[in-house]
């Protein structure tokens, strides 16, 4: 019995581990996000700020975020973004695994919602349970990225407005889970800052998309005054009179008697220095202090020496070493950066006369602080008037700190993102380009391949396997009607189609398909380059080999059924103009996303539809492609640009020979012998029959009579 219990616990642990591994990969789908919105609307009501009017777009790649669109607003500009923190800031928690959260930001940088996706912190599993963590996350709603979020030391024991400056928000922590909560806070901030810089226009950098790096400047000894003169240490001086000027016109003006009596005396002399630069750090802290700093902070976090002289110190009497100095704030381009005391005695090493307080403070790792740009350090001064219903006024002593140019340099300007996207996909693009060249050669000179039926079948099935597995499932090169409706909506909103540049595989296929319209018509894409079409063909071949009954629709039905895709195309394009929600739902008539893009990993209604379409193709050859596909309708329209009737015909085709008509599984050959190119999928079966003297009945007949046949092109039927 004991062994059984042990096995059960081991199995539970294994399953939990597998679930954790899958979630930590950042594998929430678009459907998962949509469902969370539906659940939230159901809980909060349709009047919710994140209600039913929001539409979740396809997940972007850099950074990996889901854009949010307002279906009631004109244009196609995102009104916010949703992202998993594990994709952007996988900071290990106490247990060693990253905590995964789902964060929603609006276009102004306000947190709209923070939800727990997955966590494995012991205190929130078997200890406190996840409830306190979920309550903690609710506090971020409404907070802006321009505000620095500080976690209070106790749960429910400190007001959100207590202490700190005007940009700081204090959120209640969770007792007995201080370390885990700090990781959660850092995870949210780091991930949100990545999105804010990439998508919301926060903190634009000058001259480079990358932050500045330190130059390898040779070390030379300097004393404190030299460091100050050269700008390595910078300071701002505030007299008592300056302080009174700050508070002039407020309810707390004239509250400082000392300042009124001695306006010329020093109130505070505020110093800042960047210690990561060896030229500054070694000279300021000394060799021993510099080595201690390096051993204590073994990562890339920014580290500063901050100090004050005069009446006003950096911290008050309640300050706890190792915590966030409540009076000190750092911002850059409107974004806050948390600074925490490193608790190092070396802070007081510099021989500064009259030093009242000094700290070594460190930022968070991978914060993205750009040392090449100006940083704003604010020292908050607070005055309180009255014992009951106190009037609190806060003012900042501001120091704009900029490192001397000789200490920093910017990396070379990176290439545009779309160029980087093409560079990243060059192996796939090379393979696909070679495949397209091979296909072009075969279609331009099809006789060698098509004349032998086994050779044609081997080449065709091999190429279709490449299309399905490599082009579709691997390279994600499935063209879709979604690209058409998306382009329509973008152009209608006054935008451009530059977003296509970021999907090089699709753009390469689109370009090749457009060219193929003029040469061969619609069949090049539909017959050779559509991954779902390839999957349907494999289903059809398998069904025939399994001797499932094959149905040919009555010839009179085919022209009418062939118009159904054109009708669907018209409805979807019109909806993209007038009813975006309808277009978004209507494009699901395509099972491409289900079968190819996500590899059948969707909810059961989509899976059922995809399987039904594949099942129909097992009895009626390529049923969906021929009678439902709106993208196929577009291909057929584009195929009307074809300049040549490239399929060879002779007068005897259809008069009386019907062989090609009978073997054409697409029913694209009329009894008269005419080829309906808009229905032709370019399988080359009829081409092979024509070039094979042993299969072409008219050629056999004429050969027996010792005659030859004049080849001509029969007018096509569109």
TORGU-955722 format. One line per field, with one value per residue (C-alpha): y, z, x; residue number from 1; residue in three letters. Coordinates in pm, whole numbers, plus 50000, padded with zeros to 5 digits. Each point is the difference from the previous one (the first is absolute). Last residue first. Layout:
# TORGU-955722
y = Y,...
z = Z,...
x = X,...
nr = NUM,...
rest = ALA,...
***
This chain:
# TORGU-955722
y = 53056,49764,49967,50015,49683,50029,49818,49683,49854,49622,49757,49719,49643,49855,49815,50315,50193,49772,50000,50378,50036,49769,50176,49730,49827,50317,50161,50376,50057,49760,50171,50343,49867,49889,50325,50076,50365,50071,50087,50151,50355,49845,49846,49781,49940,49640,50028,49776,50271,49964,50148,49711,50019,49626,50024,49635,49998,50333,49896,49684,50161,49964,50078,50290,50070,50040,49912,50354,49980,50157,50116,50159,50340,50206,50314,50348,49907,50309,49792,49814,50292,49930,49628,50080,50222,49718,49763,50240,49974,49617,49838,49796,49896,50023,49869,49693,49896,49680,49923,49691,50056,50371,50004,49852,50274,50260,49822,49971,50374,50079,49763,50146,50350,49897,49797,50280,50027,49806,49850,50101,50365,50154,49694,49822,50259,50312,49857,49889,50292,50070,50166,50308,50073,50071,50280,50122,50025,50196,50232,50097,50270,49973,49655,49888,50088,49793,49707,50007,50025,49711,49786,50067,49915,49678,49914,50057,49661,49839,50143,49898,49651,49920,49929,49760,49788,49965,49726,49775,49765,49692,49913,49751,50048,50107,50255,50131,50032,50196,50231,50057,50073,50250,50169,50040,50151,50243,50088,50071,50212,50010,49736,49983,50310,50211,49897,49935,50358,50102,49857,50292,50326,49853,49848,50347,50077,49659,50060,50335,49860,49707,50230,50224,49702,49889,50355,50078,50336,50164,49934,50258,50268,49970,50359,50176,50225,49803,49848,49894,49817,49842,49874,49869,49809,49857,49875,49870,49823,49830,49790,49917,49710,50063,49906,49885,49668,49897,50149,50036,49709,49742,50082,50149,49746,49717,50166,49993,49629,49920,50181,49859,49641,50037,50147,49728,49731,50148,50038,50285,50247,50055,50037,50178,50270,50252,50336,49831,49790,50292,50218,49726,49967,50378,50004,49723,50189,50313,49801,49861,50341,50172,49745,50048,50381,50033,50204,50223,50071,50094,50215,50186,50050,50132,50266,49937,50080,50333,49921,49975,50330,50132,50093,50133,50276,50152,50098,49826,50204,50056,50228,50080,50098,50101,49895,50140,49828,50164,49828,50180,49816,49914,50027,50087,50294,50071,49737,50075,49744,50039,49744,49954,49953,49851,50053,49813,50151,49765,49784,49788,49858,49816,49675,49842,49680,49958,50225,50324,50032,50253,50076,50236,50317,50222,50314,50068,50322,49963,49745,49756,49724,49673,50046,49764,49729,49887,49813,49937,49980,50241,49949,50211,49938,50157,50232,50082,50359,50028,49872,49986,49942,50067,50050,50093,49651,49837,49645,49734,49853,50206,50084,50369,50108,50285,50171,49950,50214,50262,50362,50255,50019,49747,49720,49679,49770,49743,49819,49643,49889,49626,49796,49708,49898,50257,49905,49887,50305,50239,49845,50035,50369,50057,49840,50200,50332,50090,50320,49940,49637,50072,50300,49873,49650,50113,49798,50256,50273,50305,50212,50283,50216,50308,50067,50286,50218,50340,50309,50005,49995,50101,49889,49667,49928,50085,49744,50027,50314,49838,49686,50083,50063,50330,49989,49648,49999,50363,49903,49731,50243,50227,49714,49936,49724,49874,49750,49741,49813,49749,49894,50359,50083,50249,49756,49716,50249,50109,49643,49903,49842,49704,49892,49694,49952,50050,49675,50174,49924,49898,50208,49847,49853,50157,50256,50371,50121,49748,50021,49947,49909,49974,49749,49698,49918,50220,49931,49629,49958,50216,49778,49687,50157,50150,49685,49774,50243,50002,49622,49960,50239,49796,49678,50149,50153,49690,49967,50310,50100,50348,50298,50231,50332,50225,50236,50284,50274,49903,49747,49953,49856,50031,49630,49979,49758,49712,49794,49735,50111,50128,50231,49930,50298,50078,50293,50198,50078,49647,50102,49832,49948,49630,49913,49926,49696,49814,49992,49843,49721,49947,49991,49735,49769,49787,50124,49692,49702,50189,50370,49956,49734,50234,49802,50258,49998,50230,50258,50306,50367,50242,50345,50118,50349,50071,50247,49747,49761,49729,49648,49756,49620,49863,49714,49957,49878,49674,49979,49941,50354,50141,50005,50309,49912,50363,50022,49670,49896,50331,49895,50283,50205,50327,50315,50219,49852,50210,49858,50299,50103,49910,49758,49688,50133,49807,49819,49889,49663,50017,49818,50294,49948,49711,50129,49791,50033,50260,49998,50201,50234,50112,49715,50153,50118,50307,49785,50123,49654,49857,49926,49621,49924,50267,49838,49654,50133,50178,49682,49812,50243,49952,49621,50023,50206,49720,49985,49819,50215,49708,50023,49846,49681,49956,50056,49747,49745,50068,49969,49667,49876,50115,49831,49679,50011,50052,49702,49783,50085,49921,49663,49927,50063,49764
z = 43175,49707,49822,49625,49871,49951,49701,49931,49651,50014,49792,49769,49951,50041,50318,50124,49937,50231,50272,49980,50028,50307,50200,50236,49798,49823,50339,49960,50020,50290,50201,49936,50107,50334,50045,50343,49899,50234,49715,50100,49880,49700,49871,49733,49676,49883,49900,50293,50226,50181,50355,50169,50278,49990,49635,49888,49812,49829,49887,49842,49831,49636,49743,49933,50364,49910,49627,49902,50197,50333,50185,50347,49995,49893,50041,50153,50336,50165,50056,50261,50236,50012,50057,50271,50171,49985,50142,50292,50054,50022,49992,49682,49845,50289,50249,49795,49912,49832,50116,50225,50211,49945,50208,50286,49971,50018,50292,50180,49969,50123,50296,50099,49992,50216,50230,50111,49840,49972,49653,49882,50103,49658,49788,50097,50221,49825,49657,50085,49798,50087,50299,49780,50082,50366,49939,49702,50215,50263,49737,49869,49732,49808,50113,49962,49630,49956,50191,49813,49660,50076,50122,49675,49794,50198,49918,49625,49949,50138,49709,49732,50158,50033,49634,49986,50275,50290,49968,50305,50101,50202,50246,49847,50271,49720,49892,50354,50046,49675,50107,50345,49844,49768,50289,50183,49688,49971,50365,49924,49690,49768,49731,49866,50152,49951,49649,49896,50006,49657,49821,49880,50111,50326,50070,50052,50274,50158,50014,50171,50249,50077,50071,50212,50200,50077,50071,50268,50135,49659,50000,50280,49744,49855,50054,50217,49904,50191,49677,49915,50330,49982,49646,50086,50297,49782,49750,50258,50177,49668,50069,49875,50190,50029,50365,49934,50185,49973,49658,49787,50156,50074,49756,49710,50028,50002,49697,49823,50072,49899,49670,49923,50072,49815,49697,49994,50035,49717,49759,49756,50284,50114,49666,49839,50262,49856,50138,50286,50097,49984,50207,50262,50031,50031,50265,50196,49987,50126,50281,50119,49984,50174,50280,50054,49963,50265,50254,49724,49872,50348,50052,49680,50134,50326,49830,50034,50331,50060,50108,50378,50186,50198,50361,50230,49777,49968,50367,50181,50032,50332,50022,50371,50126,50357,49999,50181,50206,50184,50266,50159,50316,50069,50371,50118,49764,49724,49864,49786,49782,49808,49725,49852,49626,49775,49628,49754,49680,49722,49921,50310,49851,50271,49842,50333,49922,50370,50248,50121,50267,50278,50184,50276,50164,50275,50190,49838,50147,49837,49722,50037,49783,50202,50118,49746,50079,50285,49748,50044,49624,50051,49732,49696,49789,49657,49895,49639,49887,49776,50277,50363,50333,50333,50351,50310,50064,49990,49888,50246,50081,50315,50165,50010,50301,50096,49664,49683,49760,50263,50018,50207,49794,49805,49795,49832,49711,49858,49709,49870,49672,49986,49768,50232,50279,50260,50329,49861,49777,50280,50238,49735,49956,50377,50030,49709,50117,50002,49793,49790,49931,49921,49775,49763,50038,49851,50185,50283,49844,50228,50166,50255,50171,50201,50233,50207,49997,50168,49804,50124,50368,50211,49751,49931,50372,50051,49740,49961,49781,49713,50095,49846,49670,49825,50070,50082,49749,50080,50364,49902,49791,50305,50214,49742,49739,49831,49714,49942,49737,50038,49675,49883,49956,50288,50238,49925,50049,50334,50123,49912,49674,49917,49632,49854,49624,49843,49868,49878,50186,49797,49871,49965,49665,49754,49921,49940,50279,50194,50035,50362,49945,49648,50085,49798,50049,50298,50187,49916,50148,50298,50068,50018,50244,50219,50023,50076,50258,50182,49992,50118,50286,50086,50015,50238,50232,50027,50376,50001,49656,49874,49979,49711,50029,49696,49928,49748,50250,50242,50276,50319,50042,49707,49959,50373,50208,50221,49765,49933,50139,49850,49745,49634,49795,49658,49821,49804,49632,49923,50118,50275,49919,50085,50174,50332,49855,49993,50381,50027,49763,50210,50323,49851,49853,50314,50319,50044,49767,49674,50057,50248,49780,49698,49692,49799,49692,49815,50271,49875,49974,49861,49853,50083,49857,49740,49791,49725,50253,50173,50077,50190,50012,50263,49999,50306,49891,50149,50268,50305,50128,49660,49687,49780,49659,49888,49645,49905,50363,50053,49773,49792,49926,49808,49973,49777,49688,49683,49728,49917,50127,50353,50086,49952,50240,49928,50239,49890,50129,50104,49915,49956,49729,49884,49996,50117,49774,50107,50300,49946,50260,49984,50231,50311,50125,50171,50125,49907,49866,50350,50242,50019,49651,49854,50180,49867,49646,50035,50130,49705,49755,50167,49979,49634,49921,50144,50329,49940,50187,50050,50369,49940,49847,50262,50283,49862,49964,50356,50134,49819,50142,50351,49981,49877,50283,50249,49856,50004,50363,50090,49826,50174,50333,49913
x = 48678,50005,50330,50043,50165,50371,50140,50194,49991,49968,50204,49888,50116,49652,50099,50168,49678,49803,50263,50028,49623,49996,50275,50126,50273,50115,50058,50026,49624,49952,50273,49852,49660,50146,50194,49841,49957,49707,49764,49664,50074,50176,49679,50151,49811,49976,49635,49907,50140,50329,50029,49820,50260,50066,50102,50031,49667,50054,50346,49857,49701,50113,49722,50029,50089,50368,50006,50086,50327,50083,50311,49950,50176,49702,50207,49962,49847,49844,49686,50204,49956,49628,50066,50254,49743,49748,50263,50040,49624,50024,49655,49941,50331,50246,49744,49907,50353,49869,49649,50015,50316,49971,49682,50201,50261,49724,49834,50334,50060,49648,50030,50337,49856,49704,50234,50226,50343,50326,49947,50350,49979,50068,49919,49678,49833,50128,49922,49648,49865,49639,50167,50029,49637,50063,50248,49799,49687,50189,50146,49652,50024,50324,50117,49638,50006,50317,49849,49669,50170,50234,49710,49813,50308,50039,49635,50041,50163,49685,49803,50249,50034,49632,49931,50294,49846,50241,50255,49999,50281,49908,50277,50241,50264,50234,49743,49957,50378,50028,49716,50144,50339,49831,49826,50330,50155,49708,50056,50366,49918,50302,49940,49646,49846,50311,50092,49639,49877,50127,50304,50211,49836,49870,50343,50147,49748,50066,50375,49954,49748,50231,50293,49776,49878,50355,50117,49739,50119,49975,49626,49970,50089,49651,49897,49746,49709,49736,49869,50354,50036,49655,50058,50348,49857,49723,50260,50245,49714,49917,50305,50346,50153,50373,50042,50359,49963,49635,49929,50313,50185,49732,49719,50193,50283,49744,49839,50336,50045,49643,50046,50343,49898,49670,50171,50265,49735,49793,50297,49933,49949,50357,50178,49704,49954,50249,49886,49819,50302,50242,49768,49960,50378,50037,49727,50174,50331,49823,49837,50335,50165,49710,50006,50374,49965,49729,50198,50137,49649,49878,50310,49911,49646,50140,50209,50374,50161,50175,50353,50048,49981,50295,50060,50275,50139,49652,49987,49712,49683,49825,49702,49968,49657,49908,49638,49699,49735,49712,49792,49702,49909,49636,50080,50354,50045,50249,50238,50305,50175,50327,50058,50348,49951,50267,49939,50216,50142,50086,50302,49945,49683,49806,49882,49907,50188,50086,49817,50157,50265,50053,50324,49899,50124,49866,50103,50338,50139,50340,50013,50289,49846,49973,49642,49836,50258,49775,49787,49628,49924,49708,49736,49925,49689,49994,49718,49912,49939,50304,50222,49889,50178,49833,50140,49797,49867,50343,49911,50120,50342,50043,49665,49911,49795,50235,49956,50198,50197,50082,49879,50190,50317,50202,49852,50109,49923,50243,49842,49980,49840,49920,50223,50071,50236,49901,50170,50336,50033,49903,50251,50271,49912,50006,50343,50143,49856,49634,50003,50309,49916,49635,50054,50271,49857,49663,49736,50006,49788,50019,49727,50025,49731,50106,49708,49861,50311,49971,49900,49638,50102,49698,49734,50172,50030,49634,49887,49621,50013,49808,49812,49664,50179,50073,50373,50121,50285,50090,50032,50250,50203,50022,50124,50268,49994,50316,50004,50269,50197,50285,50166,49959,50368,49994,49830,50242,50283,49854,49973,50355,50105,50225,50001,49827,49996,49654,49850,49683,49680,49699,49709,49657,49895,49754,50264,50044,49775,49797,49624,49890,49637,49863,49728,50111,50368,50079,49678,50013,50348,49903,49698,50216,50247,49727,49789,50298,50139,49666,49974,50358,49927,49693,50203,50255,49738,49782,49947,49776,49878,50073,49771,50070,50183,49978,50286,50001,49908,50269,50031,49808,49655,49767,49929,49943,50200,49897,49782,50263,50333,50324,49843,50076,50110,49859,50162,49745,50056,49881,49654,49798,49632,49998,50326,49828,49821,50332,50015,49655,50111,50313,49797,49766,50267,50036,50159,50216,49962,50009,50051,50286,50158,50023,49902,49813,49780,49765,49926,49821,50096,49741,49967,50351,50027,50270,49802,49920,49849,50199,49875,50219,49978,50234,50250,50221,50341,50129,50271,49778,50062,49914,50211,49956,49857,49955,49863,49836,49946,49821,49717,49865,49690,50020,49793,49789,50155,49961,49776,49788,49661,49886,49718,50212,50261,50316,50232,50347,50128,50364,50324,50239,50092,49781,49645,49706,49697,49747,49767,49682,49859,49637,49893,50140,50334,49862,49715,49653,49914,50007,50283,49987,49870,50226,50292,49916,49971,50331,50162,49853,50157,50338,49974,49889,50308,50207,50184,50328,50250,50238,49930,49661,50137,50267,49755,49757,50280,50116,49648,49960,50327,49913,49662,50165,50251,49720,49807,50314,50066,49641,50029,50327,49832,49716
nr = 718,717,716,715,714,713,712,711,710,709,708,707,706,705,704,703,702,701,700,699,698,697,696,695,694,693,692,691,690,689,688,687,686,685,684,683,682,681,680,679,678,677,676,675,674,673,672,671,670,669,668,667,666,665,664,663,662,661,660,659,658,657,656,655,654,653,652,651,650,649,648,647,646,645,644,643,642,641,640,639,638,637,636,635,634,633,632,631,630,629,628,627,626,625,624,623,622,621,620,619,618,617,616,615,614,613,612,611,610,609,608,607,606,605,604,603,602,601,600,599,598,597,596,595,594,593,592,591,590,589,588,587,586,585,584,583,582,581,580,579,578,577,576,575,574,573,572,571,570,569,568,567,566,565,564,563,562,561,560,559,558,557,556,555,554,553,552,551,550,549,548,547,546,545,544,543,542,541,540,539,538,537,536,535,534,533,532,531,530,529,528,527,526,525,524,523,522,521,520,519,518,517,516,515,514,513,512,511,510,509,508,507,506,505,504,503,502,501,500,499,498,497,496,495,494,493,492,491,490,489,488,487,486,485,484,483,482,481,480,479,478,477,476,475,474,473,472,471,470,469,468,467,466,465,464,463,462,461,460,459,458,457,456,455,454,453,452,451,450,449,448,447,446,445,444,443,442,441,440,439,438,437,436,435,434,433,432,431,430,429,428,427,426,425,424,423,422,421,420,419,418,417,416,415,414,413,412,411,410,409,408,407,406,405,404,403,402,401,400,399,398,397,396,395,394,393,392,391,390,389,388,387,386,385,384,383,382,381,380,379,378,377,376,375,374,373,372,371,370,369,368,367,366,365,364,363,362,361,360,359,358,357,356,355,354,353,352,351,350,349,348,347,346,345,344,343,342,341,340,339,338,337,336,335,334,333,332,331,330,329,328,327,326,325,324,323,322,321,320,319,318,317,316,315,314,313,312,311,310,309,308,307,306,305,304,303,302,301,300,299,298,297,296,295,294,293,292,291,290,289,288,287,286,285,284,283,282,281,280,279,278,277,276,275,274,273,272,271,270,269,268,267,266,265,264,263,262,261,260,259,258,257,256,255,254,253,252,251,250,249,248,247,246,245,244,243,242,241,240,239,238,237,236,235,234,233,232,231,230,229,228,227,226,225,224,223,222,221,220,219,218,217,216,215,214,213,212,211,210,209,208,207,206,205,204,203,202,201,200,199,198,197,196,195,194,193,192,191,190,189,188,187,186,185,184,183,182,181,180,179,178,177,176,175,174,173,172,171,170,169,168,167,166,165,164,163,162,161,160,159,158,157,156,155,154,153,152,151,150,149,148,147,146,145,144,143,142,141,140,139,138,137,136,135,134,133,132,131,130,129,128,127,126,125,124,123,122,121,120,119,118,117,116,115,114,113,112,111,110,109,108,107,106,105,104,103,102,101,100,99,98,97,96,95,94,93,92,91,90,89,88,87,86,85,84,83,82,81,80,79,78,77,76,75,74,73,72,71,70,69,68,67,66,65,64,63,62,61,60,59,58,57,56,55,54,53,52,51,50,49,48,47,46,45,44,43,42,41,40,39,38,37,36,35,34,33,32,31,30,29,28,27,26,25,24,23,22,21,20,19,18,17,16,15,14,13,12,11,10,9,8,7,6,5,4,3,2,1
rest = UNK,UNK,UNK,UNK,UNK,UNK,UNK,UNK,UNK,UNK,UNK,UNK,UNK,UNK,UNK,UNK,UNK,UNK,UNK,UNK,UNK,UNK,UNK,UNK,UNK,UNK,UNK,UNK,UNK,UNK,UNK,UNK,UNK,UNK,UNK,UNK,UNK,UNK,UNK,UNK,UNK,UNK,UNK,UNK,UNK,UNK,UNK,UNK,UNK,UNK,UNK,UNK,UNK,UNK,UNK,UNK,UNK,UNK,UNK,UNK,UNK,UNK,UNK,UNK,UNK,UNK,UNK,UNK,UNK,UNK,UNK,UNK,UNK,UNK,UNK,UNK,UNK,UNK,UNK,UNK,UNK,UNK,UNK,UNK,UNK,UNK,UNK,UNK,UNK,UNK,UNK,UNK,UNK,UNK,UNK,UNK,UNK,UNK,UNK,UNK,UNK,UNK,UNK,UNK,UNK,UNK,UNK,UNK,UNK,UNK,UNK,UNK,UNK,UNK,UNK,UNK,UNK,UNK,UNK,UNK,UNK,UNK,UNK,UNK,UNK,UNK,UNK,UNK,UNK,UNK,UNK,UNK,UNK,UNK,UNK,UNK,UNK,UNK,UNK,UNK,UNK,UNK,UNK,UNK,UNK,UNK,UNK,UNK,UNK,UNK,UNK,UNK,UNK,UNK,UNK,UNK,UNK,UNK,UNK,UNK,UNK,UNK,UNK,UNK,UNK,UNK,UNK,UNK,UNK,UNK,UNK,UNK,UNK,UNK,UNK,UNK,UNK,UNK,UNK,UNK,UNK,UNK,UNK,UNK,UNK,UNK,UNK,UNK,UNK,UNK,UNK,UNK,UNK,UNK,UNK,UNK,UNK,UNK,UNK,UNK,UNK,UNK,UNK,UNK,UNK,UNK,UNK,UNK,UNK,UNK,UNK,UNK,UNK,UNK,UNK,UNK,UNK,UNK,UNK,UNK,UNK,UNK,UNK,UNK,UNK,UNK,UNK,UNK,UNK,UNK,UNK,UNK,UNK,UNK,UNK,UNK,UNK,UNK,UNK,UNK,UNK,UNK,UNK,UNK,UNK,UNK,UNK,UNK,UNK,UNK,UNK,UNK,UNK,UNK,UNK,UNK,UNK,UNK,UNK,UNK,UNK,UNK,UNK,UNK,UNK,UNK,UNK,UNK,UNK,UNK,UNK,UNK,UNK,UNK,UNK,UNK,UNK,UNK,UNK,UNK,UNK,UNK,UNK,UNK,UNK,UNK,UNK,UNK,UNK,UNK,UNK,UNK,UNK,UNK,UNK,UNK,UNK,UNK,UNK,UNK,UNK,UNK,UNK,UNK,UNK,UNK,UNK,UNK,UNK,UNK,UNK,UNK,UNK,UNK,UNK,UNK,UNK,UNK,UNK,UNK,UNK,UNK,UNK,UNK,UNK,UNK,UNK,UNK,UNK,UNK,UNK,UNK,UNK,UNK,UNK,UNK,UNK,UNK,UNK,UNK,UNK,UNK,UNK,UNK,UNK,UNK,UNK,UNK,UNK,UNK,UNK,UNK,UNK,UNK,UNK,UNK,UNK,UNK,UNK,UNK,UNK,UNK,UNK,UNK,UNK,UNK,UNK,UNK,UNK,UNK,UNK,UNK,UNK,UNK,UNK,UNK,UNK,UNK,UNK,UNK,UNK,UNK,UNK,UNK,UNK,UNK,UNK,UNK,UNK,UNK,UNK,UNK,UNK,UNK,UNK,UNK,UNK,UNK,UNK,UNK,UNK,UNK,UNK,UNK,UNK,UNK,UNK,UNK,UNK,UNK,UNK,UNK,UNK,UNK,UNK,UNK,UNK,UNK,UNK,UNK,UNK,UNK,UNK,UNK,UNK,UNK,UNK,UNK,UNK,UNK,UNK,UNK,UNK,UNK,UNK,UNK,UNK,UNK,UNK,UNK,UNK,UNK,UNK,UNK,UNK,UNK,UNK,UNK,UNK,UNK,UNK,UNK,UNK,UNK,UNK,UNK,UNK,UNK,UNK,UNK,UNK,UNK,UNK,UNK,UNK,UNK,UNK,UNK,UNK,UNK,UNK,UNK,UNK,UNK,UNK,UNK,UNK,UNK,UNK,UNK,UNK,UNK,UNK,UNK,UNK,UNK,UNK,UNK,UNK,UNK,UNK,UNK,UNK,UNK,UNK,UNK,UNK,UNK,UNK,UNK,UNK,UNK,UNK,UNK,UNK,UNK,UNK,UNK,UNK,UNK,UNK,UNK,UNK,UNK,UNK,UNK,UNK,UNK,UNK,UNK,UNK,UNK,UNK,UNK,UNK,UNK,UNK,UNK,UNK,UNK,UNK,UNK,UNK,UNK,UNK,UNK,UNK,UNK,UNK,UNK,UNK,UNK,UNK,UNK,UNK,UNK,UNK,UNK,UNK,UNK,UNK,UNK,UNK,UNK,UNK,UNK,UNK,UNK,UNK,UNK,UNK,UNK,UNK,UNK,UNK,UNK,UNK,UNK,UNK,UNK,UNK,UNK,UNK,UNK,UNK,UNK,UNK,UNK,UNK,UNK,UNK,UNK,UNK,UNK,UNK,UNK,UNK,UNK,UNK,UNK,UNK,UNK,UNK,UNK,UNK,UNK,UNK,UNK,UNK,UNK,UNK,UNK,UNK,UNK,UNK,UNK,UNK,UNK,UNK,UNK,UNK,UNK,UNK,UNK,UNK,UNK,UNK,UNK,UNK,UNK,UNK,UNK,UNK,UNK,UNK,UNK,UNK,UNK,UNK,UNK,UNK,UNK,UNK,UNK,UNK,UNK,UNK,UNK,UNK,UNK,UNK,UNK,UNK,UNK,UNK,UNK,UNK,UNK,UNK,UNK,UNK,UNK,UNK,UNK,UNK,UNK,UNK,UNK,UNK,UNK,UNK,UNK,UNK,UNK,UNK,UNK,UNK,UNK,UNK,UNK,UNK,UNK,UNK,UNK,UNK,UNK,UNK,UNK,UNK,UNK,UNK,UNK,UNK,UNK,UNK,UNK,UNK,UNK,UNK,UNK,UNK,UNK,UNK,UNK,UNK,UNK,UNK,UNK,UNK,UNK,UNK,UNK,UNK,UNK,UNK,UNK,UNK,UNK,UNK,UNK,UNK,UNK,UNK,UNK,UNK,UNK,UNK,UNK
***
